[in-house]
């Protein structure tokens, strides 16, 4: 279990786990230590698989993906109508 716990401490940057009260649980070594064996093992194994495969986690919602580029974006439309006076 200590190996799994250490893997999570070294690889997790953020999470969306909730504490017993339903509030977001902080990502700290202490909160990781409170996880049950099956949960910590699952998180550690998934993190290990990503590290071994040079994988990456999804971006935050709304963040541009690594595969996207500005070149694929729609160009800004040119002004076609002349202002009237």
C-alpha positions, -999 to 999 in steps of 0.1 A, spaced: 0 0 0 29 24 7 41 20 -29 7 28 -43 3 58 -19 37 72 -30 28 68 -67 -3 89 -61 16 115 -41 42 118 -69 18 119 -98 -15 134 -88 -18 172 -95 -56 176 -88 -86 154 -83 -123 157 -79 -128 134 -49 -153 143 -22 -148 139 15 -173 124 39 -192 157 42 -196 160 4 -171 188 2 -141 185 -22 -113 166 -5 -79 184 -6 -51 167 -24 -26 162 3 -5 133 16 -28 131 46 -60 128 24 -43 103 2 -34 83 33 -71 82 42 -81 64 10 -90 27 12 -67 1 -4 -89 -5 -35 -92 32 -43 -55 40 -38 -45 9 -59 -68 19 -88 -55 55 -89 -19 44 -86 -23 17 -114 -39 42 -137 -12 68 -130 15 42 -136 0 32 -169 -1 68 -181 35 74 -170 47 42 -187 29 51 -220 40 87 -220 3 94 -218 -14 126 -207 -46 134 -188 -73 154 -204 -71 192 -201 -93 212 -178 -127 219 -193 -124 246 -219 -86 245 -222 -72 240 -257 -60 205 -264 -24 197 -273 -36 186 -307 -54 218 -315 -37 247 -332 -47 283 -340 -43 275 -376 -74 253 -376 -95 281 -360 -120 300 -382 -105 333 -394 -118 365 -382 -143 377 -408 -133 408 -427 -155 438 -426 -176 438 -458 -200 466 -451 -190 502 -453 -202 525 -425 -230 548 -435 -231 585 -425 
